Amino acid sequence: MGSIPKDSIKILITGGTFDKEYNELTGELFFRDTHLHEMLNLGRSRVPVEIRTLMMIDSLNMVAADRAMIAEHCLRSTEEKIVVTHGTDTMVETAQVIAKNVKDKTIILVGAMIPYKFGSSDGLFNLGSALAFAETLPHGVYIAMNGRYFMHDNCRKNKKTGEFEEIL
């Protein structure tokens, strides 16, 4: 395999609904491995990416040290464009930690409301949108969901509608 192109996008995987699977026997959701490679292939993505799995956890279980580690990986990344897959429940909190520490990169946090393996997931669409936003938006930290992007400090997850919205 050749070298990573200069304009590649770093994708940092942290878990979240993107990568959850369903145990038919117990009815529980769990993590095995990331589905990101499969999603990029299915979406026929030709965007050069460098993928790194940092953790595979539900964002409700993230602690300050996890968020600090994600921010540190963003800071140390040689790529200026970064996509972070993340659970939607605490995505805004992680974005705020990253924004405090990283100033000279375009960072997009993206998630899904329905696990990819369920077949009717919004994850594939959200991932494609996040890659496009990473390529086109100026430096800053953003959240990408439902075909839209939001500034990290001006959005929230509306738990009644299951969508992200701007804070007015």
N, C-alpha and C positions, 0 to 999 in steps of 0.2 A: 504494500500500500504506500502511496506517495506521501509527500509532506502536506501539512494542513495549509490551505490557501490563506493568504494574508487577510482577506475579507470574510473569513469564516465567522460563524456565530457560535459562541460557547453555549451549550445547553447544560444547565445544572439541574439534576433531578433530586427532589427531596421527598417524593412520595405523594401523598394526597390522593384524592379520588381518581385522578388520572390512572394510577397504577394499582388500584384495589381490585381484588378478585373475590368471587363469591364461593363459599363453601356450601355445596348443596346439602350436605349432611347436617351441618350445625346451623346454617342460615347466617353465618358470620362473614363479614368482610375481612380480608387479610391481604398481606403483601407477599409476593413471591419474587418477582423480578420486574423491571420496567418494561412497559409496552411501547416505549418511545421509538425504538428502531422499527417495529412493525407499523406504527402509525405513520412514520415518515415514508416508509415504503408504500403503504396503502395510499397515501396522499400524493405519491409520485413526486415528492420533494426533490428538487435539484439544488437546493441551497446548501452550500458547504457548511458542515457543522462539526463541532468537537464536543462529544458528549461525556459527561462525568456524573456518576451517581454519588451523591454526598450522603444520603440517608434514605430510608424508605419508612416514613412514619406518617401518621395522621397529624395534620397541623394542630389539632387540639392538644396533642401531646408534646408539642415543641416547647422548649424552654429557652431562656435567654442565651445560653451557650450555643444552642443550635442556630439561632438567628445570627449570632456573632460569627459562627463558622461560615454560614452562607455569605455574609457580608465580606468576610476575609477572602473567600474564594473569588468573589466578584472583584475585589480590590486587586488581588494578585494575578488575575487573568490577563493574558497578553492580548486577548480579543477585546475590542471596544464595544462589541455588541453581544449582549448576554440575554438568554431566556432562562428563567427559573421556573420549573414546574413545581407547583405548591398547592396545598390544600386551601380551599376557599375560606374556611372559617377564620384563619388568622393571617391571611395573605397581606392585608393592609399593615399589620404590625411588623411583619418581616420587611416589607417594602420601606417602612419608616426607618428601621435600623440600617438597611442598606443605604438609604439616601443620606443618612448622617455621616457615613463613612466613605462613600464613593461619589465623586463629583464629575469625572471625565469620561463617562461611559453611558451607553444607552442600555438600560436594564428593564426587561419586561417580565413581570411575574404573571403566570398563567395557570389556570386550573380547569376543573370540570365539575359540574354538578352531578353527573351520572358517570360511573366507572366506564372506561373504554370497553371492557370485556362484556358489558351489558348489551352492546350492539346498537343502542339508540343514544349513545353518548354525544355530548356536545364537545368532547375533548378534541376530536380531530379538527373540527372547525376552529376551535379556540387556539390550538397549536399553530395552524396555518396562519391565522390572524396575528399571533404573537411574533412569528418569524417575519412576516411582512412589516409589522410595526417596528421590529428591531432594525430592519434594514432602512427604514425611512424616517423615523422620529429623531429629533436632536437629542443630545445627551440629557439624561434625566432618568428618573425611576417611575415606571408606569405599571398599571394593572391592565391586562387585556382579557376581556370576557365578552361573549356574545357579539363578536364583531366590532366591538368598541374598545377604545383605550381611555384610561382615566389617569390623571396625575395621582401619584401615590398618597398625597396629602389632601385629596379632595374627593374621596369616594368611600363607599361602604357596601357591604353585602346586605341587601334587603332580605331578611330571613322570611318574610311573608311571600314575596314574589319569587325568591330564589335567583335574583339577578343583582348585578352590581349597578350602583347608581351614583351620580354626583351628589355631593353634599351641597345643598343650596344655602 
